[in-house]
Amino acid sequence: MNRKVSKILIIGHSGFMGKALYSALKKSESDVEIVGVSTSEIDLTEQTEFRKMEKIINKGTIVIICSFIKKQVGDNLENLYKNMTMTKNICDCLKSNENVVKAIFISSAALYGEDIENTNINESSPIVTNTYYALAKYCAEKIYGLCLKDTNSKLLILRPPTVYGPEDSAGGYTPSGFYKKLYNNEKITLWGDGTELRSFLFIEDFVNILKSFLYHDYEGIVNIAPEDNHSFLEVLNELKVILDKNVIFYEKKRTKNKVDHKFDNSLLRSVIGDYQFISLKEGLHKIYLSRQSMN
């Protein structure tokens, strides 16, 4: 970018992805001030609170927007409204501040439909907003686009699939969640036989890819997903070896059809080059090593 970057502001730096990004940038960007704000400091749903954030943004600031109410918290109309309120307040701050050189919004690959079969997902794939969460993410993308259209700020929208890693406390139906349950000897329930294919992004890859985009001139939407996909059953089998435990799981009858997902990340590679993703096996092993070091 032509304009000099003096500060990187991470909105939502206390969450799983924001925390990892904040920690990594603190170590790698020695010439840039790294600042984070979270709901414990600024109520992102209150417009008056955003006056505080406006004071943080000075000349040459990149704003990374990680803050969003997750689907696991509740996929409902109330959280849709809260997410839209946060988006509106952040936009009010961005569009009135000429010091912002770039805004990066962390969206989601959930926009392509969690129950839609697609083994060639790319940025032109149809949007399927069949959850409140996906609808909120898609609306936020459009709002940020309209908000920043007539400003000097660049806008980058990144769409990751399920992100997993050692610090993921949310758990759920993810590699991190499976690890947590197995480690604690808790029961695991699989939908059907667990053979549906998904893309899983390790947290280090999320951080490294975002860092590659920080000072890049590219604007628009990019999927940041590995082309390899894996089944949930495969995740459990890998964990069985790593933890040296028998995996006992229960099959729950599907309420929807089995569908597979696979990404074409040609655009990502054309922008940042031939990035080498961390394999599922290596990512799960990194979770194991991290948990061992804490014991």
ChimeraX attribute file (.defattr): number of C-alpha atoms within 10 A of each C-alpha:
attribute: neighborCount
match mode: 1-to-1
recipient: residues
	/A:1	12
	/A:2	8
	/A:3	12
	/A:4	12
	/A:5	21
	/A:6	16
	/A:7	22
	/A:8	26
	/A:9	22
	/A:10	23
	/A:11	25
	/A:12	23
	/A:13	23
	/A:14	19
	/A:15	20
	/A:16	19
	/A:17	22
	/A:18	23
	/A:19	17
	/A:20	19
	/A:21	23
	/A:22	22
	/A:23	13
	/A:24	15
	/A:25	19
	/A:26	15
	/A:27	9
	/A:28	10
	/A:29	13
	/A:30	9
	/A:31	10
	/A:32	16
	/A:33	14
	/A:34	19
	/A:35	17
	/A:36	18
	/A:37	19
	/A:38	17
	/A:39	14
	/A:40	9
	/A:41	11
	/A:42	17
	/A:43	14
	/A:44	26
	/A:45	19
	/A:46	13
	/A:47	16
	/A:48	12
	/A:49	14
	/A:50	19
	/A:51	14
	/A:52	13
	/A:53	18
	/A:54	16
	/A:55	10
	/A:56	15
	/A:57	22
	/A:58	16
	/A:59	16
	/A:60	18
	/A:61	26
	/A:62	25
	/A:63	25
	/A:64	24
	/A:65	20
	/A:66	22
	/A:67	23
	/A:68	22
	/A:69	16
	/A:70	12
	/A:71	14
	/A:72	11
	/A:73	9
	/A:74	13
	/A:75	15
	/A:76	12
	/A:77	13
	/A:78	10
	/A:79	19
	/A:80	22
	/A:81	14
	/A:82	17
	/A:83	23
	/A:84	19
	/A:85	17
	/A:86	21
	/A:87	24
	/A:88	19
	/A:89	19
	/A:90	22
	/A:91	19
	/A:92	16
	/A:93	20
	/A:94	24
	/A:95	19
	/A:96	13
	/A:97	19
	/A:98	16
	/A:99	18
	/A:100	26
	/A:101	25
	/A:102	27
	/A:103	23
	/A:104	22
	/A:105	22
	/A:106	21
	/A:107	25
	/A:108	19
	/A:109	24
	/A:110	22
	/A:111	22
	/A:112	23
	/A:113	17
	/A:114	18
	/A:115	15
	/A:116	15
	/A:117	17
	/A:118	16
	/A:119	16
	/A:120	13
	/A:121	19
	/A:122	20
	/A:123	19
	/A:124	8
	/A:125	11
	/A:126	11
	/A:127	15
	/A:128	16
	/A:129	18
	/A:130	15
	/A:131	17
	/A:132	18
	/A:133	25
	/A:134	24
	/A:135	18
	/A:136	23
	/A:137	25
	/A:138	18
	/A:139	17
	/A:140	22
	/A:141	22
	/A:142	10
	/A:143	16
	/A:144	22
	/A:145	17
	/A:146	13
	/A:147	18
	/A:148	18
	/A:149	13
	/A:150	9
	/A:151	15
	/A:152	14
	/A:153	21
	/A:154	19
	/A:155	22
	/A:156	24
	/A:157	21
	/A:158	23
	/A:159	20
	/A:160	20
	/A:161	22
	/A:162	19
	/A:163	20
	/A:164	26
	/A:165	25
	/A:166	20
	/A:167	17
	/A:168	20
	/A:169	13
	/A:170	16
	/A:171	16
	/A:172	13
	/A:173	15
	/A:174	18
	/A:175	26
	/A:176	24
	/A:177	18
	/A:178	21
	/A:179	25
	/A:180	20
	/A:181	14
	/A:182	20
	/A:183	14
	/A:184	9
	/A:185	13
	/A:186	13
	/A:187	12
	/A:188	17
	/A:189	15
	/A:190	16
	/A:191	17
	/A:192	16
	/A:193	17
	/A:194	18
	/A:195	16
	/A:196	19
	/A:197	20
	/A:198	21
	/A:199	22
	/A:200	24
	/A:201	25
	/A:202	27
	/A:203	22
	/A:204	19
	/A:205	19
	/A:206	20
	/A:207	18
	/A:208	15
	/A:209	17
	/A:210	18
	/A:211	16
	/A:212	13
	/A:213	16
	/A:214	19
	/A:215	16
	/A:216	14
	/A:217	13
	/A:218	15
	/A:219	15
	/A:220	13
	/A:221	18
	/A:222	21
	/A:223	22
	/A:224	23
	/A:225	28
	/A:226	23
	/A:227	18
	/A:228	17
	/A:229	19
	/A:230	17
	/A:231	18
	/A:232	21
	/A:233	16
	/A:234	17
	/A:235	19
	/A:236	21
	/A:237	14
	/A:238	17
	/A:239	23
	/A:240	16
	/A:241	13
	/A:242	15
	/A:243	14
	/A:244	9
	/A:245	13
	/A:246	13
	/A:247	15
	/A:248	13
	/A:249	15
	/A:250	12
	/A:251	12
	/A:252	12
	/A:253	10
	/A:254	12
	/A:255	8
	/A:256	10
	/A:257	11
	/A:258	16
	/A:259	15
	/A:260	20
	/A:261	24
	/A:262	20
	/A:263	22
	/A:264	18
	/A:265	18
	/A:266	15
	/A:267	15
	/A:268	21
	/A:269	13
	/A:270	9
	/A:271	14
	/A:272	14
	/A:273	11
	/A:274	10
	/A:275	13
	/A:276	9
	/A:277	19
	/A:278	17
	/A:279	14
	/A:280	21
	/A:281	14
	/A:282	13
	/A:283	23
	/A:284	23
	/A:285	19
	/A:286	16
	/A:287	20
	/A:288	18
	/A:289	13
	/A:290	14
	/A:291	14
	/A:292	9
	/A:293	7
	/A:294	6
	/A:295	5
